[in-house]
């Protein structure tokens, strides 16, 4: 399982323990989120063992969405050792997301 589905209770331990993380904030009813889903899955496979690639369902984990100030979805947040350093909003091509990962590996 290359993409981890995170709950609030495990979020901090997971991202703080990863040198680099990419977290997709999404919801099942969101069309652009469904478009981005396969892209995130593919990135998870590609970077398995190097980057924590995770998804957070904003309907189920509203506290995390508020904590990160997620105002529209999909929002992809990039973190180093638990600290956000960049975010991308919208259904973007894989290259825009992997470029951020490659610059920070």
C-alpha positions in Angstrom: 0.0 0.0 0.0 1.9 3.0 -1.3 -0.7 5.7 -0.3 -1.6 5.9 3.4 -5.1 7.1 4.4 -4.5 9.1 7.6 -6.8 9.9 10.5 -6.3 12.8 12.9 -5.0 10.5 15.7 -2.1 9.2 13.6 -1.4 12.2 11.4 1.3 13.9 13.4 3.3 10.8 14.1 3.2 9.8 10.4 4.3 13.2 8.9 6.7 14.0 11.7 8.4 10.7 11.2 8.8 11.2 7.4 11.6 13.3 6.0 9.3 14.3 3.2 5.5 14.0 2.9 2.8 14.8 0.4 -0.7 14.9 1.7 -3.8 15.1 -0.5 -6.8 16.7 1.3 -9.9 15.4 -0.6 -13.6 14.3 -0.3 -15.5 11.6 -2.1 -18.1 14.0 -3.6 -15.5 16.2 -5.2 -15.0 15.7 -8.9 -11.5 17.3 -9.2 -10.5 15.1 -6.2 -11.6 12.0 -8.0 -9.6 13.1 -11.0 -6.5 13.7 -8.9 -6.9 10.4 -7.0 -5.2 8.1 -9.6 -2.4 10.6 -9.9 -1.7 10.5 -6.2 -1.9 6.7 -6.2 0.7 6.6 -9.0 3.0 9.0 -7.2 2.6 6.9 -4.1 3.8 3.8 -6.0 6.6 5.7 -7.7 8.0 7.2 -4.5 7.3 4.3 -2.1 10.1 4.1 0.5 11.2 7.6 -0.3 8.2 9.9 0.4 5.2 9.5 2.6 2.3 9.9 0.2 -1.0 10.2 2.1 -4.6 11.2 1.8 -6.9 12.9 4.3 -10.7 12.8 3.8 -11.8 16.3 4.8 -15.4 15.1 5.5 -14.1 12.5 8.0 -11.2 14.6 9.4 -12.5 18.1 9.5 -10.2 19.0 12.3 -7.1 18.4 10.2 -8.6 20.4 7.3 -9.2 23.3 9.6 -5.7 23.0 11.1 -4.1 23.3 7.7 -6.5 26.0 6.5 -7.8 23.9 3.6 -10.4 26.2 1.9 -10.9 24.3 -1.3 -10.2 20.7 -2.4 -8.2 19.0 -3.6 -5.4 20.6 -1.7 -2.0 18.9 -1.7 0.3 19.9 1.2 4.0 19.2 1.1 5.8 18.8 4.5 9.4 18.2 5.6 9.6 16.6 9.1 6.1 17.7 9.8 6.5 21.4 8.7 4.6 22.6 5.6 6.7 24.2 3.0 4.5 24.2 -0.1 0.9 23.5 -1.3 -0.8 23.0 -4.6 -4.6 23.4 -5.1 -6.7 21.7 -7.8 -6.5 18.7 -10.0 -3.0 19.1 -11.3 -0.9 16.9 -13.6 1.6 14.5 -11.9 4.6 16.5 -13.1 3.6 19.5 -11.0 3.5 17.4 -7.9 6.6 15.3 -8.6 8.6 18.4 -9.4 8.1 19.6 -5.8 9.1 16.1 -4.5 12.2 15.9 -6.7 13.4 19.4 -5.6 13.2 18.4 -2.0 14.4 14.8 -1.9 
